[in-house]
Amino acid sequence: MAFKPNYKQQRNERVRAKEEKKAKKLQQKQQRREEALAAGRKPEDEGQSEPAAEPATETTP
């Protein structure tokens, strides 16, 4: 006879895998940032967070 599914264990495995993936992604991001700083350029994330320049608007008298 087959075992009953242990849903709590399965969910814990999914959560653990998700956390590992998230930690790995964060570690890679930090490594890229450190490499960018070592190379003397601005990290990519900072450039994206700056607001875009406002478009020039013409005023009619």
ZIVENUR-V605235 format. One record per residue. N is the residue number from 1. RES is the residue in one small letter. OMEGA is omega in whole degrees, 0 to 359 (999 if undefined). Layout:
BEGIN
N:RES:OMEGA
N:RES:OMEGA
END
This chain:
BEGIN
1:m:181
2:a:178
3:f:174
4:k:178
5:p:179
6:n:187
7:y:180
8:k:179
9:q:179
10:q:179
11:r:179
12:n:177
13:e:178
14:r:180
15:v:180
16:r:180
17:a:179
18:k:180
19:e:177
20:e:180
21:k:180
22:k:180
23:a:179
24:k:179
25:k:179
26:l:180
27:q:178
28:q:179
29:k:179
30:q:179
31:q:178
32:r:180
33:r:179
34:e:178
35:e:180
36:a:179
37:l:179
38:a:180
39:a:177
40:g:177
41:r:183
42:k:175
43:p:184
44:e:184
45:d:182
46:e:180
47:g:182
48:q:184
49:s:179
50:e:179
51:p:180
52:a:179
53:a:180
54:e:179
55:p:179
56:a:179
57:t:179
58:e:176
59:t:180
60:t:180
61:p:999
END
